[in-house]
Every structure is written in C-alpha cells, then in structure tokens.
Amino acid sequence: MAEMYIRFVCNQPHPTADAELGMFAARDQFDFSGVRGSLQRAHDETFYWFKKGGGAGLTYPRLTGRVRTSNIRKSLFWFKEGARFYNREAGSVVFRARELGKVLTESGLEIREIKQKDPGKILWDDRVQVLAFPGTIKIAKAF
C-alpha cells in the first residue's frame, strides 16, 4: 500500500512552486499582535510540538549554497501520514499539525489540509516528512 502524504496550506501562493503556501511558512509571516491571549496560548502549546527543541523538534534540512538547486526551491514539504513523535502513536504528527492548523484558523489564518499519494520526486526525507519536487505532477489545491 502506497504511503499517503499530507500538507497543510493557506490561501496564499507558494513563491516558487505552482502550489499554495505551506502552514509553517504562512505562520512565520503571520502577525500575532492582534490575537487574543487564549488563542496565543493555544498557538504556543500546539506549535511546541514542531519548534526546534520542542516536543518533536522537526528536522529542517540544511539546503543552502550549492545544495539549494532550482528543484529544491520548487519543492514542497509533506508529512508522512503515519509519522509519529517519539514514544507516541502512529499519526501523532499529523494529529498535532491539525491542532496547530485549527488554532491558526481561529486566529485568522485559514489553514486547510491536502493529501496526495504521489507528491513528486522525493529529494529529502526523514521519519516524519519528505521534501518533494512535484515536477509535472499536479498538486491538489485546498482553496
């Protein structure tokens, strides 16, 4: 059975690929100054699982210099559907990403989920996620 890949996106265009901007890039650009205290706390609690030194501390590959090819710049990150945090159940990564997406949506940055069996040519992967160059593959749109 082929693995399913999941991507969380917002309704902004990706800067280099024919796709929507990913949740984490959108989150980095989002202005939280007007977000209520309870939502800010909920964000901090859900983002904890993904930040460096947090619950899972997602790996962010070093893709700079010569390694940062045109294909890398046009590639997209996808979670593996069954990915798990250390000592957690299968699918716990996507479960926590959905929680973060809900908090961001409640804060004013609408996040949706797309699934795809074939995200393209996988250029990098770890136990949780892949970086895939879609090439000619049509990436589903959430918006």
C-alpha positions as CSV (number, residue, x, y, z in Angstrom):
1,M,0.0,0.0,0.0
2,A,1.4,3.4,-1.0
3,E,2.0,5.9,1.7
4,M,-0.2,9.0,1.8
5,Y,1.4,12.4,2.2
6,I,-0.3,15.3,3.9
7,R,0.4,19.0,3.5
8,F,-1.2,21.9,5.4
9,V,-1.6,25.1,3.4
10,C,-3.1,28.6,3.4
11,N,-4.7,30.6,0.6
12,Q,-1.5,32.3,-0.4
13,P,0.6,31.3,-3.4
14,H,3.9,29.5,-2.8
15,P,6.7,31.8,-4.0
16,T,8.4,29.2,-6.3
17,A,6.1,26.3,-7.0
18,D,2.6,26.0,-8.5
19,A,1.1,25.4,-5.1
20,E,-0.3,27.1,-2.0
21,L,2.0,28.3,0.7
22,G,2.6,25.8,3.5
23,M,1.3,26.3,7.0
24,F,4.7,26.8,8.6
25,A,5.8,29.4,6.1
26,A,2.5,31.2,6.4
27,R,2.7,31.1,10.2
28,D,6.2,32.7,10.1
29,Q,4.6,35.6,8.2
30,F,1.5,35.9,10.3
31,D,1.1,38.9,12.7
32,F,0.1,37.6,16.0
33,S,-0.1,41.0,17.7
34,G,-3.9,41.1,17.5
35,V,-4.5,37.6,18.6
36,R,-6.3,37.1,22.0
37,G,-4.4,35.7,24.9
38,S,-6.2,32.3,24.9
39,L,-5.5,31.8,21.2
40,Q,-1.9,32.9,21.7
41,R,-1.5,30.3,24.5
42,A,-3.2,27.7,22.3
43,H,-0.8,28.5,19.5
44,D,2.2,28.3,21.8
45,E,1.1,24.9,23.1
46,T,0.4,23.4,19.7
47,F,3.5,24.9,18.0
48,Y,5.7,23.5,20.8
49,W,5.5,20.1,19.0
50,F,7.1,21.5,15.9
51,K,9.7,24.0,17.0
52,K,13.3,23.3,17.4
53,G,13.8,21.8,20.9
54,G,10.1,21.3,21.3
55,G,8.1,18.1,21.5
56,A,9.4,16.6,18.3
57,G,11.8,19.2,17.1
58,L,11.2,18.7,13.4
59,T,14.3,18.4,11.3
60,Y,14.8,21.3,9.0
61,P,17.4,20.2,6.4
62,R,20.3,22.5,5.6
63,L,19.6,23.2,1.9
64,T,21.8,26.2,1.3
65,G,24.6,27.1,-1.1
66,R,25.2,24.6,-3.9
67,V,22.7,22.2,-2.5
68,R,19.9,24.7,-3.0
69,T,19.2,23.9,-6.6
70,S,16.2,25.1,-8.7
71,N,14.4,21.8,-7.9
72,I,14.9,22.3,-4.2
73,R,13.5,25.9,-4.4
74,K,10.4,24.5,-6.2
75,S,9.9,21.6,-3.8
76,L,7.3,21.2,-1.1
77,F,7.3,19.6,2.4
78,W,4.8,16.9,3.2
79,F,4.2,14.9,6.3
80,K,4.1,11.2,6.2
81,E,0.5,10.2,7.2
82,G,1.6,7.7,9.8
83,A,4.5,9.7,11.2
84,R,4.8,9.6,14.9
85,F,6.5,11.7,17.5
86,Y,9.0,9.7,19.7
87,N,7.1,7.4,22.1
88,R,3.7,8.4,20.6
89,E,1.2,6.6,18.5
90,A,1.3,6.4,14.7
91,G,-0.3,9.5,13.1
92,S,0.6,11.7,16.1
93,V,2.5,14.2,13.9
94,V,-0.5,14.8,11.6
95,F,-2.8,15.0,14.6
96,R,-0.7,17.8,16.2
97,A,-0.4,19.6,12.8
98,R,-4.2,19.6,12.6
99,E,-4.4,21.1,16.1
100,L,-2.0,23.8,15.0
101,G,-4.0,24.4,11.8
102,K,-7.2,24.8,13.9
103,V,-5.6,27.4,16.2
104,L,-4.1,29.3,13.2
105,T,-7.5,29.3,11.5
106,E,-9.2,30.6,14.7
107,S,-6.5,33.3,14.8
108,G,-7.4,34.5,11.3
109,L,-5.0,32.5,9.1
110,E,-7.2,29.9,7.4
111,I,-5.4,26.5,7.1
112,R,-6.6,23.5,5.1
113,E,-5.2,20.1,4.5
114,I,-4.4,18.3,1.3
115,K,-3.5,14.7,0.8
116,Q,-1.6,13.1,-2.1
117,K,-0.2,9.7,-2.8
118,D,2.5,11.0,-5.1
119,P,4.0,14.3,-4.1
120,G,6.7,14.1,-6.8
121,K,10.4,13.1,-6.7
122,I,11.5,12.9,-3.1
123,L,14.7,14.8,-2.7
124,W,15.0,14.6,1.1
125,D,13.2,12.6,3.8
126,D,13.3,11.6,7.5
127,R,10.9,9.6,9.7
128,V,8.3,12.4,9.7
129,Q,8.3,14.3,6.5
130,V,9.6,14.5,2.9
131,L,10.7,17.3,0.6
132,A,9.4,16.5,-2.9
133,F,9.8,18.2,-6.2
134,P,6.5,18.0,-8.0
135,G,7.8,18.4,-11.5
136,T,4.9,17.8,-13.8
137,I,2.7,16.3,-11.1
138,K,-0.4,18.4,-10.4
139,I,-0.5,19.4,-6.7
140,A,-4.1,19.4,-5.3
141,K,-5.4,22.8,-4.3
142,A,-7.2,23.3,-1.0
143,F,-8.6,26.7,-1.8
